Amino acid sequence: MPKGVYTRTEKHKRNIKKVLRGRSLKPKTLKCLKCNHKLKEIEITSSRQKYCKKCKKEVRRNQKKIILQKFRKDNKEKAGEQRRKDRMKRRAIENNIIETFTNKEWLEKLEKTKGFCPECKKWFGVARLTLDHIYPISKANADFLKTGIKRVYTIKDVKPLCLSCNCKKGGNFA
C-alpha cells in the first residue's frame, strides 16, 4: 500500500454511521434565495448561508439603505445636520481649506436672517438658504496649489444666500 493512503476498517465505518445516524453523507445542495443559483461547495461558508457572493453584497447594501432611510425618517433634524456636517467636511478636504466655525455657529447665523436672502431680500425660509463662502473655495484651492498654504474660513467668511444668488455669484468675490 502506498505511503499516506488510509483505508477505513469496518469498525471505523460502523462508528461513522452511528455518529451520522441517518444523515446523508452527501452535502446538501444549497440554492441562493435571490437568483436561485446552486451554491458550490467552495462558495459555502456556513450552513446558514442563503445567498451567493454576488447577491449577498447586493442584499447587504440594500439592508444598509433601508436602515439609513428609517433613521433619517425617525430623526429628520439629526440626520440633516449630520449630512450637512459630513458634506462640509468632505468639501473642505477636497478643496484644501480649513473651516473653523461650528455647525451651531452656522445655524445661529442662519436664524439671524429669519429666512431672508441678504442679496435679493426675498424670503425663502431658513432651510432653503445655502452656505456661501465670501472668498470662493475655487480660488482658495488655486491659491493652495500655488503657495501650499490652506485658507482658513471663520464664521465671518461665510454668509447665507438663496441658491439662485449663490449660483449667480459663482467664483466671484462678494
Summary of the structure (lengths in Angstrom):
residues: 174
radius of gyration: 30.9
end to end distance: 91.2
largest distance: 96.6
contacts: 368
relative contact order: 0.09
helix: 50%
strand: 11%
